[in-house]
Amino acid sequence: MSDGAYNFLAYLLADNNGASIKVAKYAGTDKVDLVENEEYGYRCLITAIYRVLDKFSVENKTFAKITPRNRLERKLINPVALREAFINAVVHNDYNLGWPVVEFYSDRVTITSTGGLVEGLSQEDFFKGRSMLRNRELMRVFKDVELVEELGSGMQRILDAYDRSVFDITPSFIVVTFPYAADFERSVSEDNGDTERSVSEDSGDTERSLSEDNGDFERSLSEDNGDTERSLSEAEIEKITPILQYLESHNTITPLEARQLTGKSAATVRRYLTLLCNSNVLETTGKTSATIYKVIR
């Protein structure tokens, strides 16, 4: 600070500034259907970072499978790699050109920083964790508050979970893309029987099965040979996946709950629920003004 004017680092760390990290969420695999558009900033950059990390905790769901011996869990995205990629994007961003951007899609999350690689740093050096700092003082502050550890250690943590292909490096941007965990299976074992419900997209099939004490109930949504009264397309299955995941642990769902899960309009949600009714997965109860959709057993 000189002559009463803040330098740029002080500006980024000030409680009131114009800096903002943008976080967007889309319903599909492209940017057509925007569900959320939030800005984490206009305050100390460190505070904004922790708010975005909190957002990651909400979006990075945990899938679980309970076996007779233990409980298996898997995150949508490797949380260590996600955190390291985001912190790296913030600390190495060229703030003269723009701000870091995080975008959640239905199948992946991307983290974009501006500025590309620092001049003189090769891609091979980059992947080996060799660092040439663009924002040296900002890195020092991040180390003081324990947002970062040793130089270059973050890259190794990312590459421990993903390969180099998740990075797209251009002269102006570095984009890190983490695909969501492929498929998952959830099993619930109870004292008097096993209940198993799985959602799978292998070979374009979605299957839900429920086994109980006195018999087995199995229903599948499949495109093979028209096995169901109303088969669902891959695109339709992708859109209703949040509803199917919710129904794994709930017997009923309301239109309001479906809207909150999908971020879609009332009319769109009614169409999704009708698809499930036509496929003999759900049935309706209650009056029109208070309809409840119940899993058919």
N, C-alpha and C positions, 0 to 999 in steps of 0.2 A: 504494500500500500504506500503510495507516494502522492503528495499534494492533495490528500483527502480522497483519492480515487482508489477503488478496489482493483486488484489485479484479477485475472480471469479465474484463478483457483478460488480466491475469496468469494467471487461471485457465485461459483458453483456450490460452495459450502454455506452460503448465506441462508438465513431462515426465510428470506423472501427474494425470489429471483424468477427469471423467465425460462429456466431450464425444465424440461419435462421428458420423461421416458414414456413412450407410447406403448400401450398394450391393447391389442385388438383380438377379437375372437370371431371366427366365422363358423357357420353351420355346416358348410361343406368343405370340399378340397380346394376351392378357389375363393376369390374375394367377392363373389357376387352377393352372398347373403351374410351381411354383417350383423352379428348378434350383440357384441359389446365393443365399445371404443372408449377406453379409459386413458387418462393421463396421470402418471404418478410423478409429481414434481411441483414446481413453483415453490420449492422449499429446499432445505439442505439436501444435497445429492445423496448423502449417506442415508438419511431418513427415507428418501424415495426408493433407494435400493432395497431396504428392509421391507417396505410395503410391497414391492414387486415380488420379493422372495416369499412373502405371505401369500400372495396370489398364486405363486407356483404350488404352494402346499395345498391350496384348494383345488387347482386344476389337475394336479398329478395324482390321480386316483390310485388306490391300492386294490388289486384283485387278489382274492384269497381262495385257497383250496384246503379243505380240512380232510386229512386222511386219518385212518385209525391210530397212527402213531404221532403225527405232528400236524402243524398248520403251515402251509406254504403260502408265501405272499410274493407278489410281483407288482412293481410300480409301472404305470403307463410309460414313464420316461425315467431313466436312471437319474435319481435326484442329485447325486454328486456331480455327474457330468453336466446336468442342467444348470446347477448353481455356478460351476466353474466357467462355463461358456458365457453365462450372463455377466458375471463379474469381469471377465476378460473383455467382453464387448464394451462395458462401461469405462474401464480404466484405460483401454487403448483406443477409444473412439476419438475421431478428429472433430472436436466441438466447433471448429470454424466452418464445418461443412454440414453438420446435422446432428441428430440425437439418436441414441440406440432405439430400436423398435423390436417388440416381441409380438409374434402373431401365432395364435392357436387356431389350427384347422381341425377338421374331423379325423385326420389321420396322422398329423404331425404338428410340431411346434418349430418355428423359425426364430432365430435371434440375429438381427442385422446391426452391424456397426459400420459407420462411415469412415472413409480414409484409406481402406485397403491396408496392405503391409507398410510398415515404416520403411522409408527409403534406405536401401542398403541391406535389408533383411530378405533373404531368399525363402522360398516356401519350404525347402528342406530344413533350413535353420528354424523356421517357424514351428514345424512339426516335431523337431527335436527339443523344443522348449527353450531355445536360445532367444533371449529377449533384448530388443532395442526399444527403449521406452519412449513413447510419444508424450506421455504426461508424467514426467518423473516425480514431480511434487505431489501429484494426485496419488500416485502409487505409494509414496511414502506415507501419506495420510491413511490410505487404505490398510497399509501394514500396521500402522499404529493402532487402528481400531479393530485389527484382526479380521478384516475382510479378505485379505490375501496372506499367503505364507511365503515360502521361498519362491524366488523367481523361477518360472518355467515349470513348477510343479503342477499347475492347473492343467496344462496341456496333457501331461502324462495321465492325469485322472480321467480326462475325456477319452483319450485313446485306449485306456484300459476297458472302457465300456463300448466304444464305437470305433469304426475304422475311419480313415482319412476322408472317405467319400462324403461324410456329413458336412464337410467344409466346402464352400464355394467361394473362391478368392478371386476378386477382380481388382483392377487398379483403384476403384473407388469404394468398394464395399467388401466386407467379409460377412457371409451368411452361413450360419450353422443351422442345419436342419436335423432334428431328432425325430425319427419315425416312432409312432406309438408301438408298444408291445403288440406282437402279431395277434394271436388268439389267446383265449384263456378259458379255464374251466373252473367251475365252483362246485364243490361238493359239501353237503352238510350232513353229518352223521348224528343221529339222535338215539336216545336210549332204546326205543322200541322199533327202530327201523332206520333206513337210510333215505334221505331225500337228496336227489341229485338233479340239478338243472344246469344245462350247459348251453352256451351260445357259441356256435362255431360258424366260420365263414369258409371253411375248407371246401373246395370244389363248388362254391356257390351255394352251399346248403346252410340253413340255420335250423338247429335242432334244439328242442326243449324237452327234457324228460323228467318225470317225477315218479319216484318209486316209494311206495308206502307199505305198511305192515301186511295188509290183506290183499295186496295186488299191485300190479304195476300200471302206471299211466304213462303213456308216451304219446307226444304230439310233435310232429316235425313240420317246419315250414320249408318246403323244398320245391325246386323248379324241375326236378327230375320226373318225367313221365306224368306230370300233372297230378301228383298224388293227393294234393289237398284240393278242397272245393275252390279255393282262391289262392293260387300260388303268388308269391311275392318276388318281384324283380330284385336284382342286387342293389339297385339304387334305392328301392323302397326299404330294403332291409337296413341299409346304411342309415337312412333317415330315422328309423324307429329304434335303432340300437339303444339309445339312452332309456327308452321306455322298457325295452326288454331287460336291460340290466336292472332297472328298478324293480321289475316284477319278479326277479330272482329271489328277493327277500321280502316281498310284499304280495299279499293275495289280491289287493284291490288298488285301483288308481283312479283319481278324479281328473277331469279335463284341466283344472287349474294346476295340479301336480305335473301333468304331462307338459303343459306350457312352460312351467318353470324348468323342467328337465331339458326340453328341446330348444327353448327360446323362440318358439314359433307362435304364430297368431292363433286365435281361437278356432278359426275356420280350418287352418292347416292341421291343428291337433285333432280336431274332430275327424278329419279324413284319415289320419294315422290310426286312430282308435277304431274307426270303422273297418279299416283293412284287417286289423287283428280280430275283430268280430267276424268278418267274412271268412277268416281263416280258421275259425273255431278255436281261437286261443282265449278270447274274452267274451263275456256276455254282459249285458247291461241290467242294472237294477235301479230302482228309484224313479222318480218323476223326471220329466224333461229338464226342469229347472235345477235339479240336484242329482243328475245321473252319476252313478258309480259303475265303473267297469271292473268286473270280477273275473279272475282266472277260472276257466272251466276245468273241473277236475274229473 
